[in-house]
Amino acid sequence: MTKKQIIEIARQLRKQQTVSERKLWEILRGRKFLGLKFLRQHPIIYICNDKLHFFIADFYCAEKQIVLELDGKVHDSQKDRDQMKDYIIKSMGLKVLRIKNEELLDIGLVLERIKNFIESV
């Protein structure tokens, strides 16, 4: 897969965002949250065994080198995959915060959690 193809996948995901992603994006976009620039559905590309690999981060902030991942029900059955993804993220010098979709029912609490996470890195 080429970088151009990976970028196209990210573009398609932006067009198909979930309700939870849309809800959090409305708060994060345009530097509205803590003055930080967040990108959504941002490709994280890395090379392993001379092959190009990637995953798409739900939200990414280059200024703070953090990834925010929203976890829906599908993540209950892919814990090993998520752990590997987190390991790769951390090995790249990034920090990751996972948020369950149902946590967004109390958006104030989620925002406080994100703020505390950012301040701790």
N, C-alpha and C positions, 0 to 999 in steps of 0.2 A: 504494500500500500504506500502511496506517495503522500507527502505533506499536503499537497493540494486536495487529495481525496479526504484526508483527515479533517481538514478545514471545512470541507463541504458537509461532512457528517455533523460537525458542530453546528453549522448553519441550520441544517435540517432540525436538529434538536432544539435550537432556539425557537423555531417556528412551532414546535410541538410541546411547549413547556407544560408541566403539570400545574394543577391549581396551587399546590404548595409552593412550587418554584415561582409562579407568578406573584403570589402573595409576598414572599420574601424579596423578590426582585423589585417590587414597587417601593420598598423601603431602602434597599441598597443602591439602587441606580442613581446616576447623576450626582454622586458624592453626597447624597442626603444623609448617610449614616457615618458619623464621626469624620466627615470630610474626606473619606477614603474612596478611591476608585475601585469598584468591583467589576469584573467581567463575568458574564454568565455563559455556561456551556463552553468553557475554555479548554482547548486541547492541551494536554500535557504529554509531550513527546519525549521518548527516551530510547536509547539503543541498548540492546541486550544481546549478547552473542552475535554481534555484527548485524543484527536485524532491527529495523525500526518498529517500535511498539508505541502504543498510546492509550490513554484513557481520557475521558472528557470530565473535567471537574464541573460540578454544578455552579459553583461561584469561586472566583479566584481574585485575590488582591495581591498584586505584585509589590506594592509599597511595603506591605507587612509580611510578604511571603507566606500567605495562608490560603488554604483551600477549605471551603465550607461544603459539606456534602449533606444533601437531604435524603433521608432513607425512608422509603415507603415499605410496604409489606413485602415486596420482592426481595428486599435485603435480609429478611428473616431466613431465607433459604440459600443465601450466598455469602455467609459470614466468612468463609475461608477466602473467597475472592476479594472481599472488602479488606480483610486483614493484609493480604498481599498488596493490594492497591495502597493502603496506608503505609506499608513498609517502603514501597517504592517512592511515595510522596516524601516521606521522612528522609530517605536516602538522598534525595535531591535537595535537601536543606529546607524543605517546606514543612509547615505545620498543618495539621488537619483537624477539623472539628466536625463531628457527625451529629446531625440533628434529626430526630425522628419526625416524620410528617405530623403525627398527632400532637407533638409538642407545640406546633404552630397555633394550636387552639388558644394558647396563652402567649401571644406574640411579644408582649412586654417582657415576659420572663425569658423568652428566646433571645431577644435583643440584648438584655442584660447579660445573658450567658455569652453571647458573641463578643460583647464589649469587654467582659472580664477575660475572655480567651485572648483577645487582641492585646490587651494591656499586659498580659502575662508572657507574651512572646518577645 
